[in-house]
Amino acid sequence: MSTKITKPSILPGFMELTPREQVAFNNVYDVIRRNYESFGFLPIDTPIIEKSEVLLAKTGGDTEKQIYTLTKGSTEMALRFDLTVPLARYVAQHMEEIAFPFKRYQIGKVYRGERNQRGRFREFYQCDVDVIGNGALSIVNDAQIPSTIYKIFKELGFDNFKIRINNRKILDGFLRSLNIDNYIEVLRVVDKIEKIGEAKVREELEEYIITSEGIDEVIKFITIEGSNEEKIQFLKNSSVTNERFLEGVEELETVNKYIKAFGIPDKNYVIDFKITRGLDYYTGTVYETFLDDYPEFGSVCSGGRYDDLAQFYTDKKLPGVGISIGLTRLFWSFMESNIIDLDSNSLIDVLVIPMDEDFDYGIEVCNQLRQSEIKVDIYLEGGKFAKKMKYANKLAIPYVIIIGEDEKTSNKILLKNMENGEQQLVSTKECISILNSR
């Protein structure tokens, strides 16, 4: 009786990579992790599965519909849909064990039952970085957060990108000064202007703003042009006296000052009053980052300031500021646009190829190379020489070491550069010097 063969497949909305693609993914992952740590952020890791009562303490609408739930016995559980809610639970639970301000980063998978579409995933990596204060948190942290993003995208090889910055208190106060009551809804509409355009925004604003003059005032305000300093001066010269507006202007001016101190060039950040971040828990500074040469990517990371991170888990006031990179979608965009050269991605520096089945000398060479922190593998299978070279090419290994009888007799190795085809007979010590100089 034959075994039934099940067709191998994965669920839609999930991403699997080939080893070569995974190496490239890990390289991007490592750039993000390394830069987060270079700014003093500490790693944490929270469970993928949380208690439903904890994870769903503050949800509703579309978010709750997207959450994956499961039950084991009488325990109701859910897969985390972001890293912010687990962070809130974590900080409330471990307050006595952590030092404030608490600077943490977390890189991990989250799950959302979204409608499957191109470039949107149901399982994806988020890379979050946050600073949490106990009672209060300096506004200067709001300038340090984008400096980590600047360093990351520079190291990834991008020069033309902009971190767009705003403070929600400014538009909030401005709308209140116009006696617009539904300012949260208006903020959400304004946040969509880059996606749906000004005409559609005007149409949607008619639901919340009675007069066309009021809509004109809002559109005029959010589309102010000029340098960052000119925009701040415009705000300071404004006749608006709303307290939240003035507080937002003061905070934005401070953030602008310290962004310069952290070394972000003017070309890589811009004050943009259209950036509001539609989520209602942001209360001050907000960020969106765009790659100028790849506008089709949309925002590649976003975040902002919130007043009370863990209000559903503790009565302690825990303000914070953070930003998140959606790594899976970003990497998928890199792949789609051929930004990443997969041919240059190999974890192996050199492959040792014995010409016969006597592996002792080849293993000895591998041991010496590994002691010098060279990543090396040895081909242990039989077959023709061409098959072995094809294996090295398929893995994009930059060098091979060929060992035949002559090499073993002379205690040498034949080192071949797979990129230009050059070969040289060298000692193991000389080989280590050549490979380390790459």
C-alpha positions in Angstrom: 0.0 0.0 0.0 1.5 3.3 -1.1 1.8 6.3 1.2 -0.4 9.2 0.3 1.6 12.2 -0.8 0.5 15.5 0.6 1.3 18.5 -1.6 3.8 20.7 0.3 2.5 24.2 0.7 2.2 27.0 3.3 -0.8 29.3 4.2 -1.2 32.5 2.2 0.2 35.6 4.0 3.3 33.8 5.3 6.8 34.2 3.9 9.5 31.5 3.5 12.9 32.2 2.1 15.6 30.2 0.4 18.9 29.9 2.4 20.5 32.6 0.3 17.5 35.0 0.8 17.5 34.1 4.5 21.2 35.2 4.8 20.3 38.5 3.2 17.3 38.9 5.6 19.5 38.1 8.6 22.0 40.7 7.4 19.3 43.4 7.5 18.1 42.0 10.9 21.6 42.3 12.3 22.0 45.9 11.1 18.9 46.9 12.9 19.8 44.9 16.1 23.3 46.2 16.1 22.3 49.9 15.8 19.6 49.5 18.5 22.2 48.2 20.9 24.7 50.9 19.9 22.2 53.5 21.3 22.0 51.6 24.6 18.7 49.8 24.1 18.4 46.4 25.8 16.8 43.3 24.3 13.7 41.6 25.6 11.6 38.7 24.2 8.0 38.2 25.1 5.8 35.2 24.4 4.1 34.9 21.1 1.0 33.6 22.9 -0.5 35.8 25.6 -3.6 35.5 27.8 -6.5 36.9 25.8 -7.7 39.1 28.7 -4.2 40.7 28.8 -3.7 41.1 25.0 -7.2 42.3 24.3 -7.4 44.7 27.2 -7.5 47.6 24.8 -8.7 46.6 21.3 -11.7 47.0 19.2 -12.9 47.4 15.7 -10.7 46.0 12.9 -7.8 45.1 15.2 -9.9 42.7 17.3 -11.2 41.0 14.1 -7.6 40.4 12.9 -6.4 38.7 16.1 -5.7 34.9 16.1 -7.3 33.3 19.2 -6.9 29.8 20.5 -8.0 27.8 23.5 -6.3 25.1 25.6 -8.5 23.6 28.2 -10.2 26.6 29.9 -7.5 29.1 29.1 -8.3 31.6 26.3 -5.2 32.8 24.5 -4.2 34.9 21.5 -1.2 35.4 19.3 0.4 38.8 19.7 -0.6 41.3 17.0 2.1 43.8 17.7 5.0 44.3 20.2 3.6 47.3 22.0 0.9 45.7 24.0 3.3 42.9 25.2 5.7 45.7 26.1 3.0 47.4 28.2 2.3 44.2 30.0 6.0 43.5 30.5 6.8 46.8 32.0 3.8 46.7 34.4 4.7 43.2 35.5 8.5 43.8 35.9 8.5 47.4 37.2 10.6 46.5 40.3 13.2 44.7 38.3 13.9 47.2 35.5 15.7 50.6 35.6 13.9 53.7 34.3 14.1 55.2 31.9 13.7 51.7 30.4 15.3 51.5 27.0 14.3 48.3 25.2 14.3 46.8 21.8 12.5 43.7 20.6 12.6 42.0 17.2 10.0 39.2 16.8 7.1 37.8 14.8 3.6 39.1 15.2 0.3 37.8 13.7 -2.6 39.6 12.1 -5.4 37.9 10.2 -5.5 40.5 7.5 -6.9 40.1 4.0 -4.1 38.5 2.0 -2.7 40.9 -0.5 0.6 41.6 -2.2 3.3 42.8 0.2 1.0 42.4 3.3 1.7 39.4 5.6 -0.2 37.6 8.3 3.0 36.6 10.0 5.7 39.2 10.0 8.7 40.5 11.9 8.5 43.9 13.7 11.6 45.6 15.0 10.6 47.9 17.9 12.6 50.3 20.0 11.1 52.3 22.9 12.1 54.4 25.9 9.7 54.2 28.8 9.7 56.7 31.7 8.3 56.2 35.2 6.0 59.3 35.7 7.9 61.5 33.2 10.2 61.2 30.2 12.5 63.9 28.7 11.4 65.2 25.3 15.0 64.8 24.2 14.4 61.1 23.8 12.0 62.0 21.0 15.1 63.3 19.1 17.2 60.2 19.9 14.7 57.7 18.4 15.0 59.0 14.8 18.8 59.1 15.1 18.7 55.3 15.5 16.6 55.1 12.3 19.0 57.4 10.5 22.0 55.2 11.3 20.1 52.0 10.3 19.2 53.2 6.8 22.6 54.7 6.2 24.2 51.4 7.0 21.7 49.6 4.8 23.1 51.8 2.0 20.4 54.4 1.5 21.3 58.1 1.2 18.0 59.5 0.0 15.4 59.0 2.7 13.5 61.3 4.9 12.3 60.9 8.5 9.1 63.0 8.6 8.3 64.5 12.0 5.4 66.3 13.6 3.7 66.8 17.0 0.1 65.8 17.2 -0.5 68.5 19.8 0.0 71.1 17.2 -2.7 70.1 14.8 -4.9 69.0 17.8 -4.6 72.5 19.2 -5.1 74.2 15.8 -8.3 72.2 15.2 -9.6 73.1 18.7 -8.9 76.8 17.9 -11.2 76.4 14.9 -13.9 74.9 17.2 -13.7 71.6 15.5 -14.8 69.0 18.0 -14.1 65.8 16.1 -10.4 66.4 16.0 -9.4 62.7 16.5 -11.4 61.8 13.4 -9.9 64.7 11.5 -6.4 63.6 12.4 -7.1 60.2 11.0 -8.3 61.7 7.7 -5.4 64.1 7.5 -3.0 61.1 8.0 -4.3 59.6 4.8 -3.5 62.5 2.5 -0.3 60.9 1.1 -2.3 57.8 0.1 -5.6 59.2 -1.1 -4.7 62.8 -2.2 -6.0 66.2 -1.2 -9.3 66.0 -3.1 -10.3 62.8 -1.3 -9.2 64.3 2.0 -11.4 67.3 1.4 -14.3 65.1 0.6 -13.9 63.1 3.8 -13.4 66.2 6.0 -16.8 67.4 5.0 -18.2 64.8 7.4 -16.5 66.5 10.3 -16.0 70.1 9.3 -19.1 72.1 8.4 -17.7 75.0 6.4 -15.5 74.9 3.3 -13.5 77.8 4.9 -12.7 75.5 7.8 -11.5 72.8 5.4 -9.4 75.3 3.5 -7.8 76.4 6.8 -6.9 72.8 7.7 -5.5 72.0 4.2 -3.5 75.3 4.2 -2.0 74.6 7.6 -0.9 71.0 6.9 0.7 71.9 3.5 2.9 74.7 4.8 6.2 74.8 2.9 9.7 76.0 3.9 12.7 74.8 5.9 12.3 73.2 9.3 13.3 76.4 11.0 10.9 78.4 8.9 8.1 76.1 9.8 8.8 76.4 13.5 9.0 80.2 13.2 5.7 80.2 11.4 4.2 78.3 14.4 5.7 80.6 16.9 4.3 83.6 15.0 0.9 82.1 14.8 -2.1 83.8 16.5 -3.3 80.4 17.9 -3.3 80.6 21.7 -4.5 77.1 22.5 -2.5 75.5 25.3 -1.9 72.2 23.5 -0.8 74.0 20.4 1.7 76.0 22.3 3.0 73.0 24.1 3.4 71.1 20.9 5.3 73.9 19.3 7.7 74.0 22.2 8.2 70.3 22.1 8.8 70.3 18.3 11.3 73.1 18.6 13.2 71.1 21.2 13.2 67.9 19.2 14.4 69.8 16.1 17.3 71.3 18.1 18.4 67.9 19.4 17.9 66.0 16.1 20.7 68.3 14.8 22.8 67.6 17.9 22.5 63.8 17.2 23.9 64.5 13.7 21.0 63.9 11.4 21.5 66.0 8.2 18.8 68.4 7.1 18.3 66.4 3.9 17.2 63.3 5.9 14.5 64.7 8.1 11.7 67.2 7.6 8.9 68.7 9.7 5.7 67.7 8.0 2.3 68.7 9.5 0.5 66.1 7.4 2.1 63.3 9.5 -0.4 62.5 12.4 -0.3 58.7 12.8 -3.9 57.6 12.8 -3.7 55.5 16.0 -5.3 57.3 18.9 -2.7 56.4 21.5 0.0 58.8 20.1 -0.1 62.0 22.0 2.9 64.1 20.9 5.8 63.6 18.6 5.1 61.3 15.6 7.4 59.9 12.9 7.1 58.3 9.4 10.1 57.4 7.3 10.1 57.2 3.5 12.8 56.2 1.0 12.9 59.0 -1.6 13.9 56.7 -4.5 11.3 54.1 -3.7 8.0 56.0 -2.9 6.1 52.9 -3.8 7.3 51.3 -0.5 5.3 53.8 1.5 6.3 54.3 5.1 9.2 52.0 6.0 9.0 52.7 9.8 6.8 54.8 12.0 6.1 55.6 15.7 5.8 58.3 18.2 5.2 59.5 21.8 2.4 58.2 24.0 1.4 59.5 27.5 0.5 56.3 29.3 1.8 53.0 27.9 0.4 50.6 30.5 -2.8 52.2 31.8 -4.7 48.9 31.4 -2.2 47.0 33.6 -1.1 49.5 36.3 -2.1 52.8 37.8 1.5 54.0 37.4 1.9 56.6 34.6 4.4 55.3 32.1 5.0 57.7 29.2 7.2 56.6 26.3 8.3 57.1 22.8 9.2 54.5 20.2 9.4 53.5 16.6 8.9 50.3 14.7 10.3 48.8 11.5 8.1 46.3 9.7 11.1 44.1 8.7 9.2 41.4 6.7 7.4 43.9 4.4 10.5 46.0 4.1 12.6 43.0 3.0 9.9 41.8 0.6 10.1 45.3 -1.0 13.8 45.1 -1.2 13.5 41.7 -3.0 10.8 43.0 -5.4 12.9 46.0 -6.3 16.1 44.0 -6.7 17.8 46.2 -4.1 19.6 43.2 -2.5 22.3 41.3 -4.4 21.7 37.7 -3.4 24.8 36.6 -5.4 27.0 38.3 -2.8 25.4 36.6 0.2 27.2 33.6 1.5 27.8 32.7 5.1 30.8 30.6 4.0 34.1 32.3 3.2 35.8 29.2 1.6 34.9 25.6 0.7 37.5 22.9 1.0 37.3 20.4 -1.9 39.3 17.2 -1.5 40.0 15.5 -4.8 39.7 12.0 -3.2 38.1 10.4 -0.2 41.1 11.0 2.1 39.7 13.9 4.2 42.3 14.1 7.0 44.3 16.9 5.5 41.3 18.8 4.4 39.8 18.6 8.0 43.1 19.8 9.4 43.0 22.8 7.1 39.4 23.6 8.1 40.4 23.5 11.8 43.2 26.0 11.3 41.0 28.3 9.3 38.2 28.2 11.9 40.7 29.1 14.7 41.3 32.3 12.7 37.6 33.0 12.6 37.2 32.1 8.9 33.9 30.5 8.0 34.8 27.3 6.2 33.1 24.1 5.1 34.4 20.9 3.5 32.8 18.9 0.7 32.5 15.3 1.9 30.5 13.8 -0.9 31.8 11.9 -3.9 31.3 12.8 -7.6 33.2 14.6 -10.3 35.1 17.8 -9.7 32.6 19.8 -11.9 29.8 18.8 -9.5 31.8 20.0 -6.5 32.5 23.4 -8.2 28.9 23.7 -9.2 27.9 23.3 -5.5 30.3 26.2 -4.5 28.8 28.4 -7.3 25.3 27.7 -6.3 26.0 28.8 -2.7 27.9 31.9 -4.0 31.0 30.8 -2.0 33.8 33.3 -2.9 36.8 30.9 -2.5 37.5 27.2 -2.8 40.5 25.3 -1.6 41.4 22.4 -3.8 43.4 19.5 -2.2 44.9 16.8 -4.3 47.9 14.5 -3.9 50.4 17.2 -4.9 49.0 19.6 -2.3 49.1 17.0 0.5 52.7 16.0 -0.4 53.9 19.6 -0.4 51.8 20.6 2.6 50.2 23.3 0.5 46.7 24.2 -0.7 45.4 25.5 -4.0 43.3 28.6 -3.3 40.9 29.6 -6.1 39.1 32.9 -6.3 35.6 32.1 -7.6 35.0 35.6 -8.8 37.9 36.1 -11.1 39.2 32.5 -11.5 42.7 33.2 -10.1 44.5 30.3 -8.4 47.6 30.2 -6.2 49.4 27.5 -4.4 49.9 28.7 -0.8 50.5 27.5 2.7 47.6 27.4 5.1 49.1 30.4 6.9 49.3 32.4 3.7 45.7 31.4 2.9 44.5 32.8 6.2 46.3 36.0 5.5 44.6 36.3 2.0 41.1 35.5 3.3 41.4 37.9 6.3 42.5 40.7 4.0 39.2 40.6 2.0 
